[in-house]
Amino acid sequence: MASALVGCGELWSEATVVLDAELCSVEDVRLAVRLFPRGWFSSGNCLLRGAEVPEDPSALLPMTLSAEEQVGGDLLARAAVLLPRAAWGQLAWVHLSWPAIPELGLEPAHTRTGVQACFHSDSNHNPAPAHTVYIHVHPLAEDRAQHLARQVGRSIVGPSENGW
């Protein structure tokens, strides 16, 4: 659904997708290092590139992975392997513009725009049983979110929230 929503907008030339995930086991950290060797791994005040993560990272658990890559690469395929194992995770597309919607009186939107998919958490990393997809729009343009959801055959199921 998140990819379909991204397709409703226009990606900027430097568009990226960001992955963040909390990893709680040595096996999951090792898998993440293999999948995202250029990603950033953090624990407390420690920030390491994948190649710098020790073979036994147990003293650093839990670790958070942050990786950002150009849209169109294989990050989504690699994320699909890792996210089911993560305590929480998210994918975010942030360099996106929403088109004008003349019938709603909405001009194109270039700020406060994006799509975010959260796994095992809400947008604030609080535990949640499944996943949620968020459509980021200007607070005064909530009709745009409803319109975009309809474009992919869905509807908004929750209240508006403050986002990024």
Disulfide bonds with the S-S distance in Angstrom:
none
